[in-house]
Amino acid sequence: MTRTMKIIISSVAILVIALGGGVVYRHEKQLAVHQEMVKIVKENKSVIEEYVRLKDDNHKIQRVVIDYQSIQHSPMGGISLTGYVNNDPSNDFSVILAMNKGHVAIQSGQLPEVSEQ
């Protein structure tokens, strides 16, 4: 193998290792951010449940289930998530949580339609 070929192969190997390390670092960073958002959602589950039950005048909502896999950073800021009520995925809701000076509030959301049974 010539000296030039060794330099090219070494350069490519270093580039591949650097790119691989960057991909792993980014994945770990995203995982840490997601875990932090899950922690915030769990700490504020009562706020979410209160919001979901807002229009439930007849007390039809028995159980609120949050889909922790759906949690993501909202492009408008805050944390976006979905869930459903009464163990029925067709009765779904979506919420965006906003953080303001350490206080969490509902920025926007779509409430479930709970049918009469």
Backbone atoms as SQL, in Angstrom:
CREATE TABLE atoms (id INTEGER PRIMARY KEY, chain TEXT, resi INTEGER, resn TEXT, atom TEXT, x REAL, y REAL, z REAL);
INSERT INTO atoms VALUES
  (1, 'A', 1, 'MET', 'N', 0.840, -1.174, 0.000),
  (2, 'A', 1, 'MET', 'CA', 0.000, 0.000, 0.000),
  (3, 'A', 1, 'MET', 'C', 0.891, 1.245, 0.000),
  (4, 'A', 2, 'THR', 'N', 0.528, 2.177, -0.784),
  (5, 'A', 2, 'THR', 'CA', 1.330, 3.390, -0.858),
  (6, 'A', 2, 'THR', 'C', 1.014, 4.327, 0.304),
  (7, 'A', 3, 'ARG', 'N', 1.884, 5.239, 0.511),
  (8, 'A', 3, 'ARG', 'CA', 1.727, 6.208, 1.604),
  (9, 'A', 3, 'ARG', 'C', 0.446, 7.040, 1.411),
  (10, 'A', 4, 'THR', 'N', 0.152, 7.432, 0.185),
  (11, 'A', 4, 'THR', 'CA', -1.041, 8.223, -0.116),
  (12, 'A', 4, 'THR', 'C', -2.309, 7.430, 0.220),
  (13, 'A', 5, 'MET', 'N', -2.318, 6.148, -0.133),
  (14, 'A', 5, 'MET', 'CA', -3.473, 5.302, 0.141),
  (15, 'A', 5, 'MET', 'C', -3.688, 5.158, 1.645),
  (16, 'A', 6, 'LYS', 'N', -2.617, 5.008, 2.416),
  (17, 'A', 6, 'LYS', 'CA', -2.718, 4.909, 3.874),
  (18, 'A', 6, 'LYS', 'C', -3.296, 6.194, 4.465),
  (19, 'A', 7, 'ILE', 'N', -2.901, 7.323, 3.946),
  (20, 'A', 7, 'ILE', 'CA', -3.403, 8.611, 4.438),
  (21, 'A', 7, 'ILE', 'C', -4.890, 8.752, 4.125),
  (22, 'A', 8, 'ILE', 'N', -5.293, 8.353, 2.932),
  (23, 'A', 8, 'ILE', 'CA', -6.709, 8.439, 2.548),
  (24, 'A', 8, 'ILE', 'C', -7.553, 7.525, 3.421),
  (25, 'A', 9, 'ILE', 'N', -7.120, 6.280, 3.609),
  (26, 'A', 9, 'ILE', 'CA', -7.867, 5.328, 4.439),
  (27, 'A', 9, 'ILE', 'C', -7.935, 5.815, 5.880),
  (28, 'A', 10, 'SER', 'N', -6.833, 6.324, 6.406),
  (29, 'A', 10, 'SER', 'CA', -6.818, 6.858, 7.776),
  (30, 'A', 10, 'SER', 'C', -7.756, 8.046, 7.910),
  (31, 'A', 11, 'SER', 'N', -7.772, 8.923, 6.931),
  (32, 'A', 11, 'SER', 'CA', -8.643, 10.100, 6.961),
  (33, 'A', 11, 'SER', 'C', -10.111, 9.692, 6.933),
  (34, 'A', 12, 'VAL', 'N', -10.448, 8.733, 6.083),
  (35, 'A', 12, 'VAL', 'CA', -11.826, 8.245, 6.004),
  (36, 'A', 12, 'VAL', 'C', -12.229, 7.584, 7.325),
  (37, 'A', 13, 'ALA', 'N', -11.336, 6.788, 7.904),
  (38, 'A', 13, 'ALA', 'CA', -11.633, 6.130, 9.175),
  (39, 'A', 13, 'ALA', 'C', -11.870, 7.157, 10.281),
  (40, 'A', 14, 'ILE', 'N', -11.041, 8.173, 10.343),
  (41, 'A', 14, 'ILE', 'CA', -11.207, 9.232, 11.355),
  (42, 'A', 14, 'ILE', 'C', -12.527, 9.964, 11.139),
  (43, 'A', 15, 'LEU', 'N', -12.884, 10.244, 9.893),
  (44, 'A', 15, 'LEU', 'CA', -14.133, 10.926, 9.576),
  (45, 'A', 15, 'LEU', 'C', -15.338, 10.083, 9.997),
  (46, 'A', 16, 'VAL', 'N', -15.287, 8.789, 9.709),
  (47, 'A', 16, 'VAL', 'CA', -16.390, 7.890, 10.084),
  (48, 'A', 16, 'VAL', 'C', -16.531, 7.820, 11.601),
  (49, 'A', 17, 'ILE', 'N', -15.439, 7.717, 12.311),
  (50, 'A', 17, 'ILE', 'CA', -15.476, 7.667, 13.780),
  (51, 'A', 17, 'ILE', 'C', -16.033, 8.968, 14.340),
  (52, 'A', 18, 'ALA', 'N', -15.622, 10.104, 13.800),
  (53, 'A', 18, 'ALA', 'CA', -16.111, 11.403, 14.266),
  (54, 'A', 18, 'ALA', 'C', -17.611, 11.547, 14.016),
  (55, 'A', 19, 'LEU', 'N', -18.077, 11.162, 12.838),
  (56, 'A', 19, 'LEU', 'CA', -19.505, 11.235, 12.524),
  (57, 'A', 19, 'LEU', 'C', -20.313, 10.291, 13.416),
  (58, 'A', 20, 'GLY', 'N', -19.809, 9.099, 13.619),
  (59, 'A', 20, 'GLY', 'CA', -20.488, 8.142, 14.504),
  (60, 'A', 20, 'GLY', 'C', -20.592, 8.668, 15.917),
  (61, 'A', 21, 'GLY', 'N', -19.516, 9.264, 16.405),
  (62, 'A', 21, 'GLY', 'CA', -19.538, 9.851, 17.744),
  (63, 'A', 21, 'GLY', 'C', -20.533, 10.990, 17.837),
  (64, 'A', 22, 'GLY', 'N', -20.636, 11.789, 16.794),
  (65, 'A', 22, 'GLY', 'CA', -21.592, 12.888, 16.771),
  (66, 'A', 22, 'GLY', 'C', -23.027, 12.398, 16.791),
  (67, 'A', 23, 'VAL', 'N', -23.300, 11.332, 16.047),
  (68, 'A', 23, 'VAL', 'CA', -24.643, 10.758, 16.017),
  (69, 'A', 23, 'VAL', 'C', -25.008, 10.204, 17.394),
  (70, 'A', 24, 'VAL', 'N', -24.094, 9.496, 18.022),
  (71, 'A', 24, 'VAL', 'CA', -24.347, 8.933, 19.356),
  (72, 'A', 24, 'VAL', 'C', -24.573, 10.058, 20.368),
  (73, 'A', 25, 'TYR', 'N', -23.754, 11.098, 20.313),
  (74, 'A', 25, 'TYR', 'CA', -23.906, 12.229, 21.227),
  (75, 'A', 25, 'TYR', 'C', -25.266, 12.898, 21.060),
  (76, 'A', 26, 'ARG', 'N', -25.672, 13.115, 19.810),
  (77, 'A', 26, 'ARG', 'CA', -26.967, 13.764, 19.559),
  (78, 'A', 26, 'ARG', 'C', -28.118, 12.902, 20.068),
  (79, 'A', 27, 'HIS', 'N', -28.042, 11.595, 19.842),
  (80, 'A', 27, 'HIS', 'CA', -29.084, 10.699, 20.320),
  (81, 'A', 27, 'HIS', 'C', -29.175, 10.737, 21.851),
  (82, 'A', 28, 'GLU', 'N', -28.043, 10.698, 22.528),
  (83, 'A', 28, 'GLU', 'CA', -28.025, 10.750, 23.988),
  (84, 'A', 28, 'GLU', 'C', -28.600, 12.074, 24.491),
  (85, 'A', 29, 'LYS', 'N', -28.284, 13.154, 23.818),
  (86, 'A', 29, 'LYS', 'CA', -28.796, 14.481, 24.197),
  (87, 'A', 29, 'LYS', 'C', -30.310, 14.522, 24.036),
  (88, 'A', 30, 'GLN', 'N', -30.829, 14.009, 22.915),
  (89, 'A', 30, 'GLN', 'CA', -32.273, 13.975, 22.685),
  (90, 'A', 30, 'GLN', 'C', -32.971, 13.104, 23.718),
  (91, 'A', 31, 'LEU', 'N', -32.362, 11.982, 24.075),
  (92, 'A', 31, 'LEU', 'CA', -32.929, 11.091, 25.082),
  (93, 'A', 31, 'LEU', 'C', -33.004, 11.792, 26.437),
  (94, 'A', 32, 'ALA', 'N', -31.963, 12.528, 26.805),
  (95, 'A', 32, 'ALA', 'CA', -31.951, 13.259, 28.075),
  (96, 'A', 32, 'ALA', 'C', -33.028, 14.343, 28.090),
  (97, 'A', 33, 'VAL', 'N', -33.202, 15.041, 26.973),
  (98, 'A', 33, 'VAL', 'CA', -34.238, 16.076, 26.890),
  (99, 'A', 33, 'VAL', 'C', -35.617, 15.440, 27.005),
  (100, 'A', 34, 'HIS', 'N', -35.831, 14.304, 26.332),
  (101, 'A', 34, 'HIS', 'CA', -37.123, 13.616, 26.410),
  (102, 'A', 34, 'HIS', 'C', -37.409, 13.152, 27.836),
  (103, 'A', 35, 'GLN', 'N', -36.405, 12.614, 28.505),
  (104, 'A', 35, 'GLN', 'CA', -36.597, 12.164, 29.884),
  (105, 'A', 35, 'GLN', 'C', -36.949, 13.328, 30.802),
  (106, 'A', 36, 'GLU', 'N', -36.363, 14.492, 30.563),
  (107, 'A', 36, 'GLU', 'CA', -36.678, 15.677, 31.357),
  (108, 'A', 36, 'GLU', 'C', -38.123, 16.118, 31.104),
  (109, 'A', 37, 'MET', 'N', -38.562, 16.056, 29.850),
  (110, 'A', 37, 'MET', 'CA', -39.949, 16.422, 29.537),
  (111, 'A', 37, 'MET', 'C', -40.929, 15.430, 30.169),
  (112, 'A', 38, 'VAL', 'N', -40.602, 14.135, 30.152),
  (113, 'A', 38, 'VAL', 'CA', -41.452, 13.128, 30.794),
  (114, 'A', 38, 'VAL', 'C', -41.555, 13.411, 32.289),
  (115, 'A', 39, 'LYS', 'N', -40.457, 13.779, 32.901),
  (116, 'A', 39, 'LYS', 'CA', -40.442, 14.110, 34.327),
  (117, 'A', 39, 'LYS', 'C', -41.374, 15.295, 34.612),
  (118, 'A', 40, 'ILE', 'N', -41.312, 16.325, 33.781),
  (119, 'A', 40, 'ILE', 'CA', -42.170, 17.496, 33.962),
  (120, 'A', 40, 'ILE', 'C', -43.640, 17.120, 33.811),
  (121, 'A', 41, 'VAL', 'N', -43.945, 16.291, 32.807),
  (122, 'A', 41, 'VAL', 'CA', -45.333, 15.863, 32.594),
  (123, 'A', 41, 'VAL', 'C', -45.827, 15.054, 33.788),
  (124, 'A', 42, 'LYS', 'N', -45.013, 14.135, 34.292),
  (125, 'A', 42, 'LYS', 'CA', -45.421, 13.324, 35.447),
  (126, 'A', 42, 'LYS', 'C', -45.651, 14.194, 36.675),
  (127, 'A', 43, 'GLU', 'N', -44.796, 15.193, 36.878),
  (128, 'A', 43, 'GLU', 'CA', -44.951, 16.088, 38.024),
  (129, 'A', 43, 'GLU', 'C', -46.213, 16.941, 37.914),
  (130, 'A', 44, 'ASN', 'N', -46.700, 17.152, 36.703),
  (131, 'A', 44, 'ASN', 'CA', -47.862, 18.019, 36.483),
  (132, 'A', 44, 'ASN', 'C', -49.057, 17.261, 35.918),
  (133, 'A', 45, 'LYS', 'N', -49.129, 15.980, 36.204),
  (134, 'A', 45, 'LYS', 'CA', -50.233, 15.159, 35.711),
  (135, 'A', 45, 'LYS', 'C', -51.575, 15.673, 36.227),
  (136, 'A', 46, 'SER', 'N', -51.603, 16.179, 37.453),
  (137, 'A', 46, 'SER', 'CA', -52.865, 16.689, 38.006),
  (138, 'A', 46, 'SER', 'C', -53.364, 17.904, 37.224),
  (139, 'A', 47, 'VAL', 'N', -52.464, 18.749, 36.749),
  (140, 'A', 47, 'VAL', 'CA', -52.846, 19.912, 35.937),
  (141, 'A', 47, 'VAL', 'C', -53.469, 19.446, 34.627),
  (142, 'A', 48, 'ILE', 'N', -52.879, 18.416, 34.032),
  (143, 'A', 48, 'ILE', 'CA', -53.394, 17.870, 32.771),
  (144, 'A', 48, 'ILE', 'C', -54.760, 17.238, 32.993),
  (145, 'A', 49, 'GLU', 'N', -54.898, 16.443, 34.049),
  (146, 'A', 49, 'GLU', 'CA', -56.175, 15.800, 34.341),
  (147, 'A', 49, 'GLU', 'C', -57.266, 16.832, 34.600),
  (148, 'A', 50, 'GLU', 'N', -56.938, 17.876, 35.324),
  (149, 'A', 50, 'GLU', 'CA', -57.905, 18.940, 35.602),
  (150, 'A', 50, 'GLU', 'C', -58.370, 19.592, 34.301),
  (151, 'A', 51, 'TYR', 'N', -57.438, 19.842, 33.391),
  (152, 'A', 51, 'TYR', 'CA', -57.787, 20.439, 32.108),
  (153, 'A', 51, 'TYR', 'C', -58.669, 19.502, 31.288),
  (154, 'A', 52, 'VAL', 'N', -58.324, 18.216, 31.250),
  (155, 'A', 52, 'VAL', 'CA', -59.093, 17.245, 30.468),
  (156, 'A', 52, 'VAL', 'C', -60.517, 17.124, 31.009),
  (157, 'A', 53, 'ARG', 'N', -60.681, 17.229, 32.317),
  (158, 'A', 53, 'ARG', 'CA', -62.008, 17.103, 32.930),
  (159, 'A', 53, 'ARG', 'C', -62.790, 18.422, 32.911),
  (160, 'A', 54, 'LEU', 'N', -62.254, 19.448, 32.295),
  (161, 'A', 54, 'LEU', 'CA', -62.833, 20.781, 32.308),
  (162, 'A', 54, 'LEU', 'C', -64.292, 20.810, 31.852),
  (163, 'A', 55, 'LYS', 'N', -64.598, 20.145, 30.745),
  (164, 'A', 55, 'LYS', 'CA', -65.964, 20.160, 30.207),
  (165, 'A', 55, 'LYS', 'C', -66.760, 18.905, 30.560),
  (166, 'A', 56, 'ASP', 'N', -66.282, 18.131, 31.498),
  (167, 'A', 56, 'ASP', 'CA', -66.951, 16.884, 31.891),
  (168, 'A', 56, 'ASP', 'C', -67.952, 17.171, 33.004),
  (169, 'A', 57, 'ASP', 'N', -69.047, 17.847, 32.659),
  (170, 'A', 57, 'ASP', 'CA', -70.054, 18.227, 33.657),
  (171, 'A', 57, 'ASP', 'C', -70.768, 17.018, 34.255),
  (172, 'A', 58, 'ASN', 'N', -70.902, 15.954, 33.472),
  (173, 'A', 58, 'ASN', 'CA', -71.625, 14.760, 33.930),
  (174, 'A', 58, 'ASN', 'C', -70.713, 13.727, 34.583),
  (175, 'A', 59, 'HIS', 'N', -69.445, 14.062, 34.779),
  (176, 'A', 59, 'HIS', 'CA', -68.464, 13.187, 35.428),
  (177, 'A', 59, 'HIS', 'C', -68.375, 11.821, 34.757),
  (178, 'A', 60, 'LYS', 'N', -68.263, 11.833, 33.423),
  (179, 'A', 60, 'LYS', 'CA', -68.134, 10.596, 32.644),
  (180, 'A', 60, 'LYS', 'C', -66.688, 10.126, 32.561),
  (181, 'A', 61, 'ILE', 'N', -65.743, 11.016, 32.773),
  (182, 'A', 61, 'ILE', 'CA', -64.339, 10.641, 32.678),
  (183, 'A', 61, 'ILE', 'C', -63.909, 9.960, 33.965),
  (184, 'A', 62, 'GLN', 'N', -63.577, 8.686, 33.862),
  (185, 'A', 62, 'GLN', 'CA', -63.155, 7.889, 35.003),
  (186, 'A', 62, 'GLN', 'C', -61.629, 7.882, 35.144),
  (187, 'A', 63, 'ARG', 'N', -60.957, 7.791, 33.986),
  (188, 'A', 63, 'ARG', 'CA', -59.505, 7.608, 33.994),
  (189, 'A', 63, 'ARG', 'C', -58.874, 8.399, 32.858),
  (190, 'A', 64, 'VAL', 'N', -57.768, 9.055, 33.159),
  (191, 'A', 64, 'VAL', 'CA', -57.009, 9.799, 32.156),
  (192, 'A', 64, 'VAL', 'C', -55.668, 9.091, 31.970),
  (193, 'A', 65, 'VAL', 'N', -55.365, 8.709, 30.726),
  (194, 'A', 65, 'VAL', 'CA', -54.118, 8.007, 30.407),
  (195, 'A', 65, 'VAL', 'C', -53.279, 8.904, 29.505),
  (196, 'A', 66, 'ILE', 'N', -52.047, 9.156, 29.908),
  (197, 'A', 66, 'ILE', 'CA', -51.124, 9.965, 29.115),
  (198, 'A', 66, 'ILE', 'C', -50.195, 9.030, 28.353),
  (199, 'A', 67, 'ASP', 'N', -50.042, 9.277, 27.069),
  (200, 'A', 67, 'ASP', 'CA', -49.127, 8.505, 26.234),
  (201, 'A', 67, 'ASP', 'C', -47.746, 9.141, 26.339),
  (202, 'A', 68, 'TYR', 'N', -46.905, 8.578, 27.199),
  (203, 'A', 68, 'TYR', 'CA', -45.589, 9.162, 27.444),
  (204, 'A', 68, 'TYR', 'C', -44.666, 9.073, 26.228),
  (205, 'A', 69, 'GLN', 'N', -44.965, 8.170, 25.295),
  (206, 'A', 69, 'GLN', 'CA', -44.164, 8.083, 24.073),
  (207, 'A', 69, 'GLN', 'C', -44.456, 9.243, 23.123),
  (208, 'A', 70, 'SER', 'N', -45.624, 9.879, 23.295),
  (209, 'A', 70, 'SER', 'CA', -46.006, 10.976, 22.400),
  (210, 'A', 70, 'SER', 'C', -45.412, 12.315, 22.827),
  (211, 'A', 71, 'ILE', 'N', -44.782, 12.368, 23.972),
  (212, 'A', 71, 'ILE', 'CA', -44.248, 13.630, 24.484),
  (213, 'A', 71, 'ILE', 'C', -43.112, 14.119, 23.592),
  (214, 'A', 72, 'GLN', 'N', -43.219, 15.377, 23.189),
  (215, 'A', 72, 'GLN', 'CA', -42.172, 15.983, 22.383),
  (216, 'A', 72, 'GLN', 'C', -42.165, 17.486, 22.583),
  (217, 'A', 73, 'HIS', 'N', -41.071, 18.106, 22.169),
  (218, 'A', 73, 'HIS', 'CA', -40.964, 19.559, 22.266),
  (219, 'A', 73, 'HIS', 'C', -41.856, 20.170, 21.202),
  (220, 'A', 74, 'SER', 'N', -42.692, 21.107, 21.597),
  (221, 'A', 74, 'SER', 'CA', -43.591, 21.772, 20.672),
  (222, 'A', 74, 'SER', 'C', -42.842, 22.855, 19.896),
  (223, 'A', 75, 'PRO', 'N', -43.089, 22.971, 18.599),
  (224, 'A', 75, 'PRO', 'CA', -42.440, 24.029, 17.821),
  (225, 'A', 75, 'PRO', 'C', -42.795, 25.438, 18.327),
  (226, 'A', 76, 'MET', 'N', -43.935, 25.564, 19.004),
  (227, 'A', 76, 'MET', 'CA', -44.350, 26.855, 19.546),
  (228, 'A', 76, 'MET', 'C', -43.801, 27.068, 20.956),
  (229, 'A', 77, 'GLY', 'N', -42.986, 26.156, 21.415),
  (230, 'A', 77, 'GLY', 'CA', -42.455, 26.215, 22.772),
  (231, 'A', 77, 'GLY', 'C', -43.322, 25.367, 23.683),
  (232, 'A', 78, 'GLY', 'N', -42.759, 24.843, 24.711),
  (233, 'A', 78, 'GLY', 'CA', -43.513, 24.001, 25.617),
  (234, 'A', 78, 'GLY', 'C', -43.382, 22.526, 25.278),
  (235, 'A', 79, 'ILE', 'N', -44.277, 21.737, 25.855),
  (236, 'A', 79, 'ILE', 'CA', -44.250, 20.288, 25.706),
  (237, 'A', 79, 'ILE', 'C', -45.586, 19.829, 25.146),
  (238, 'A', 80, 'SER', 'N', -45.546, 19.121, 24.038),
  (239, 'A', 80, 'SER', 'CA', -46.736, 18.592, 23.392),
  (240, 'A', 80, 'SER', 'C', -46.912, 17.126, 23.799),
  (241, 'A', 81, 'LEU', 'N', -48.170, 16.731, 24.083),
  (242, 'A', 81, 'LEU', 'CA', -48.440, 15.342, 24.441),
  (243, 'A', 81, 'LEU', 'C', -49.866, 14.972, 24.070),
  (244, 'A', 82, 'THR', 'N', -50.118, 13.671, 24.008),
  (245, 'A', 82, 'THR', 'CA', -51.461, 13.164, 23.753),
  (246, 'A', 82, 'THR', 'C', -51.797, 12.106, 24.794),
  (247, 'A', 83, 'GLY', 'N', -53.059, 11.768, 24.839),
  (248, 'A', 83, 'GLY', 'CA', -53.531, 10.729, 25.749),
  (249, 'A', 83, 'GLY', 'C', -54.970, 10.393, 25.414),
  (250, 'A', 84, 'TYR', 'N', -55.589, 9.613, 26.267),
  (251, 'A', 84, 'TYR', 'CA', -56.983, 9.250, 26.070),
  (252, 'A', 84, 'TYR', 'C', -57.652, 9.037, 27.423),
  (253, 'A', 85, 'VAL', 'N', -58.983, 8.934, 27.396),
  (254, 'A', 85, 'VAL', 'CA', -59.735, 8.790, 28.639),
  (255, 'A', 85, 'VAL', 'C', -60.537, 7.495, 28.632),
  (256, 'A', 86, 'ASN', 'N', -60.823, 6.998, 29.827),
  (257, 'A', 86, 'ASN', 'CA', -61.661, 5.816, 30.042),
  (258, 'A', 86, 'ASN', 'C', -61.198, 4.591, 29.264),
  (259, 'A', 87, 'ASN', 'N', -59.888, 4.411, 29.156),
  (260, 'A', 87, 'ASN', 'CA', -59.299, 3.256, 28.461),
  (261, 'A', 87, 'ASN', 'C', -59.798, 3.097, 27.038),
  (262, 'A', 88, 'ASP', 'N', -60.177, 4.194, 26.397),
  (263, 'A', 88, 'ASP', 'CA', -60.686, 4.166, 25.028),
  (264, 'A', 88, 'ASP', 'C', -59.837, 5.097, 24.156),
  (265, 'A', 89, 'PRO', 'N', -58.920, 4.538, 23.367),
  (266, 'A', 89, 'PRO', 'CA', -58.052, 5.372, 22.532),
  (267, 'A', 89, 'PRO', 'C', -58.802, 6.270, 21.548),
  (268, 'A', 90, 'SER', 'N', -60.072, 5.967, 21.256),
  (269, 'A', 90, 'SER', 'CA', -60.831, 6.852, 20.367),
  (270, 'A', 90, 'SER', 'C', -61.242, 8.143, 21.076),
  (271, 'A', 91, 'ASN', 'N', -61.217, 8.154, 22.408),
  (272, 'A', 91, 'ASN', 'CA', -61.489, 9.358, 23.200),
  (273, 'A', 91, 'ASN', 'C', -60.159, 10.029, 23.538),
  (274, 'A', 92, 'ASP', 'N', -59.484, 10.497, 22.507),
  (275, 'A', 92, 'ASP', 'CA', -58.152, 11.043, 22.717),
  (276, 'A', 92, 'ASP', 'C', -58.178, 12.556, 22.942),
  (277, 'A', 93, 'PHE', 'N', -57.098, 13.051, 23.486),
  (278, 'A', 93, 'PHE', 'CA', -56.918, 14.478, 23.702),
  (279, 'A', 93, 'PHE', 'C', -55.470, 14.837, 23.402),
  (280, 'A', 94, 'SER', 'N', -55.232, 16.120, 23.191),
  (281, 'A', 94, 'SER', 'CA', -53.868, 16.604, 23.016),
  (282, 'A', 94, 'SER', 'C', -53.722, 17.891, 23.811),
  (283, 'A', 95, 'VAL', 'N', -52.522, 18.090, 24.347),
  (284, 'A', 95, 'VAL', 'CA', -52.259, 19.230, 25.226),
  (285, 'A', 95, 'VAL', 'C', -50.859, 19.752, 24.937),
  (286, 'A', 96, 'ILE', 'N', -50.689, 21.060, 25.062),
  (287, 'A', 96, 'ILE', 'CA', -49.361, 21.665, 25.037),
  (288, 'A', 96, 'ILE', 'C', -49.158, 22.367, 26.368),
  (289, 'A', 97, 'LEU', 'N', -48.149, 21.911, 27.108),
  (290, 'A', 97, 'LEU', 'CA', -47.799, 22.532, 28.388),
  (291, 'A', 97, 'LEU', 'C', -46.792, 23.646, 28.137),
  (292, 'A', 98, 'ALA', 'N', -46.952, 24.738, 28.851),
  (293, 'A', 98, 'ALA', 'CA', -46.011, 25.853, 28.751),
  (294, 'A', 98, 'ALA', 'C', -45.401, 26.095, 30.120),
  (295, 'A', 99, 'MET', 'N', -44.097, 26.373, 30.130),
  (296, 'A', 99, 'MET', 'CA', -43.395, 26.696, 31.374),
  (297, 'A', 99, 'MET', 'C', -43.179, 28.199, 31.407),
  (298, 'A', 100, 'ASN', 'N', -43.567, 28.819, 32.519),
  (299, 'A', 100, 'ASN', 'CA', -43.368, 30.250, 32.677),
  (300, 'A', 100, 'ASN', 'C', -42.855, 30.515, 34.081),
  (301, 'A', 101, 'LYS', 'N', -41.576, 30.827, 34.184),
  (302, 'A', 101, 'LYS', 'CA', -40.938, 31.126, 35.470),
  (303, 'A', 101, 'LYS', 'C', -41.149, 29.991, 36.473),
  (304, 'A', 102, 'GLY', 'N', -40.958, 28.747, 35.999),
  (305, 'A', 102, 'GLY', 'CA', -41.072, 27.592, 36.873),
  (306, 'A', 102, 'GLY', 'C', -42.498, 27.111, 37.090),
  (307, 'A', 103, 'HIS', 'N', -43.479, 27.828, 36.578),
  (308, 'A', 103, 'HIS', 'CA', -44.879, 27.449, 36.718),
  (309, 'A', 103, 'HIS', 'C', -45.351, 26.817, 35.417),
  (310, 'A', 104, 'VAL', 'N', -46.049, 25.688, 35.512),
  (311, 'A', 104, 'VAL', 'CA', -46.537, 24.987, 34.324),
  (312, 'A', 104, 'VAL', 'C', -48.019, 25.282, 34.150),
  (313, 'A', 105, 'ALA', 'N', -48.404, 25.597, 32.918),
  (314, 'A', 105, 'ALA', 'CA', -49.809, 25.853, 32.591),
  (315, 'A', 105, 'ALA', 'C', -50.118, 25.233, 31.231),
  (316, 'A', 106, 'ILE', 'N', -51.394, 25.036, 30.968),
  (317, 'A', 106, 'ILE', 'CA', -51.824, 24.523, 29.678),
  (318, 'A', 106, 'ILE', 'C', -51.822, 25.679, 28.688),
  (319, 'A', 107, 'GLN', 'N', -51.050, 25.545, 27.619),
  (320, 'A', 107, 'GLN', 'CA', -50.994, 26.583, 26.592),
  (321, 'A', 107, 'GLN', 'C', -52.157, 26.424, 25.619),
  (322, 'A', 108, 'SER', 'N', -52.418, 25.201, 25.209),
  (323, 'A', 108, 'SER', 'CA', -53.546, 24.906, 24.332),
  (324, 'A', 108, 'SER', 'C', -53.831, 23.415, 24.398),
  (325, 'A', 109, 'GLY', 'N', -54.970, 23.020, 23.858),
  (326, 'A', 109, 'GLY', 'CA', -55.294, 21.603, 23.864),
  (327, 'A', 109, 'GLY', 'C', -56.593, 21.304, 23.160),
  (328, 'A', 110, 'GLN', 'N', -56.801, 20.031, 22.925),
  (329, 'A', 110, 'GLN', 'CA', -58.028, 19.531, 22.324),
  (330, 'A', 110, 'GLN', 'C', -58.615, 18.523, 23.311),
  (331, 'A', 111, 'LEU', 'N', -59.824, 18.796, 23.771),
  (332, 'A', 111, 'LEU', 'CA', -60.448, 17.940, 24.777),
  (333, 'A', 111, 'LEU', 'C', -61.151, 16.757, 24.136),
  (334, 'A', 112, 'PRO', 'N', -61.270, 15.648, 24.881),
  (335, 'A', 112, 'PRO', 'CA', -61.952, 14.467, 24.335),
  (336, 'A', 112, 'PRO', 'C', -63.462, 14.643, 24.308),
  (337, 'A', 113, 'GLU', 'N', -64.105, 13.935, 23.406),
  (338, 'A', 113, 'GLU', 'CA', -65.573, 13.884, 23.342),
  (339, 'A', 113, 'GLU', 'C', -65.988, 12.610, 24.066),
  (340, 'A', 114, 'VAL', 'N', -66.549, 12.743, 25.255),
  (341, 'A', 114, 'VAL', 'CA', -66.964, 11.570, 26.029),
  (342, 'A', 114, 'VAL', 'C', -68.443, 11.359, 25.793),
  (343, 'A', 115, 'SER', 'N', -68.792, 10.196, 25.237),
  (344, 'A', 115, 'SER', 'CA', -70.178, 9.922, 24.880),
  (345, 'A', 115, 'SER', 'C', -70.965, 9.448, 26.093),
  (346, 'A', 116, 'GLU', 'N', -72.278, 9.605, 26.002),
  (347, 'A', 116, 'GLU', 'CA', -73.189, 9.135, 27.052),
  (348, 'A', 116, 'GLU', 'C', -73.255, 7.607, 26.989),
  (349, 'A', 117, 'GLN', 'N', -73.109, 6.979, 28.153),
  (350, 'A', 117, 'GLN', 'CA', -73.207, 5.507, 28.188),
  (351, 'A', 117, 'GLN', 'C', -74.071, 5.078, 29.318);
